[in-house]
């Protein structure tokens, strides 16, 4: 069998420009590339008739985060709470979570400030402009 390796983590968004600005400007992740894809082969591959999409790839210490905005846009099926089946999140680490939390703009929605769990990990969750969950933990 062919060996698999990780390539990216993808998030479908409704507003690529706004969401990209958040990951780039607030989380300080560098944009690796941007591109658009359409045509019959793409439409067949994603199973959406007439689909095209705009993509942005960001780099997070060896993990590629792919933001994608589709045309046509589908129905919203995101899970809003972490304990819901199908819920997803991106996990990012920082050296100093308190400093990171203090540096966030006031309008960034957070579930809580930094919390140290019984396992000893200090973490917090925030949301991007589309409501996607991001876990930030102290490495």
C-alpha positions in Angstrom: 0.0 0.0 0.0 1.2 3.5 -0.7 2.3 5.4 2.4 0.3 8.5 3.2 1.7 11.8 4.5 -0.2 14.8 5.8 -0.6 17.7 3.4 -3.0 20.2 4.9 -6.0 20.9 7.2 -8.8 22.5 5.3 -11.6 24.9 6.4 -14.4 25.9 4.1 -15.4 29.6 4.7 -18.0 32.0 3.3 -15.7 35.0 3.2 -12.1 34.1 2.2 -10.8 37.7 2.4 -12.1 38.4 5.9 -11.0 35.0 7.3 -7.6 35.1 5.6 -7.0 38.6 7.2 -7.7 37.1 10.6 -5.3 34.2 10.3 -2.6 36.4 8.6 -3.0 39.6 10.7 -4.3 38.5 14.1 -2.7 35.0 14.4 0.4 36.1 12.4 0.5 33.1 10.1 2.3 33.6 6.8 0.4 33.1 3.5 2.2 30.4 1.5 0.1 30.8 -1.7 -3.3 31.7 -3.1 -5.0 30.1 -6.1 -8.4 29.4 -7.8 -9.6 26.1 -9.2 -12.7 25.3 -11.3 -13.7 23.2 -14.3 -15.3 19.8 -14.7 -12.5 17.7 -13.1 -12.6 19.8 -9.9 -16.4 19.8 -9.9 -16.4 16.0 -10.2 -13.7 15.6 -7.6 -15.6 17.6 -4.9 -19.0 16.3 -5.9 -20.5 19.7 -6.4 -22.0 20.5 -9.8 -20.4 23.6 -11.4 -18.1 24.1 -8.4 -15.2 26.5 -8.4 -13.2 27.7 -5.4 -10.7 30.2 -4.2 -7.9 29.0 -1.9 -5.4 30.4 0.5 -2.7 28.3 2.2 -1.1 29.5 5.4 1.9 28.0 7.2 1.8 27.2 10.9 5.2 25.6 11.8 5.0 22.8 9.3 1.2 22.5 9.2 -0.5 23.9 6.1 -3.9 25.4 6.8 -6.1 25.7 3.8 -8.9 28.2 3.7 -11.3 27.6 0.8 -14.4 29.6 -0.4 -16.7 27.7 -2.8 -19.0 28.9 -5.5 -21.7 27.7 -5.3 -21.8 28.1 -1.5 -23.3 25.2 0.4 -25.5 25.0 3.5 -23.9 25.8 6.8 -23.4 22.5 8.7 -20.7 23.6 11.2 -20.9 22.3 14.8 -20.8 25.2 17.2 -19.8 23.4 20.4 -16.7 21.2 20.8 -18.7 18.3 22.1 -21.0 18.1 19.1 -20.4 15.2 16.7 -18.5 16.6 13.6 -17.0 19.5 15.5 -13.6 20.5 14.3 -10.9 22.8 15.5 -7.3 23.9 14.6 -4.7 23.5 17.4 -1.9 26.0 17.5 0.8 26.4 20.2 2.6 29.4 21.7 5.4 29.7 24.2 3.5 32.2 26.4 -0.3 31.9 26.3 -1.0 34.7 28.8 0.9 37.1 26.5 -0.8 35.8 23.4 -4.2 36.2 25.0 -3.4 39.8 26.1 -2.3 40.6 22.6 -5.6 39.6 21.0 -7.8 42.4 19.7 -10.9 43.0 21.9 -13.3 41.9 19.1 -11.9 38.3 18.8 -14.5 36.0 20.4 -13.0 33.7 23.0 -14.6 30.8 25.0 -12.5 31.7 28.0 -9.1 33.1 28.9 -6.2 30.8 29.5 -7.1 27.8 31.7 -4.7 25.2 33.1 -6.3 21.7 32.9 -5.8 18.8 35.3 -3.3 17.4 32.8 -1.1 20.5 33.3 -1.8 22.0 29.8 -2.7 25.6 29.6 -5.1 26.3 26.8 -7.8 28.6 25.5 -10.3 28.5 22.6 -11.1 31.4 20.3 -13.2 31.7 17.1 -12.2 33.1 13.7 -14.6 35.5 11.9 -16.7 32.5 10.6 -17.0 31.0 14.0 -14.5 28.2 13.5 -12.8 27.0 16.7 -9.1 27.5 17.3 -7.4 26.0 20.3 -4.3 27.8 21.4 -2.1 26.0 24.0 1.1 26.7 25.8 3.7 24.4 24.4 
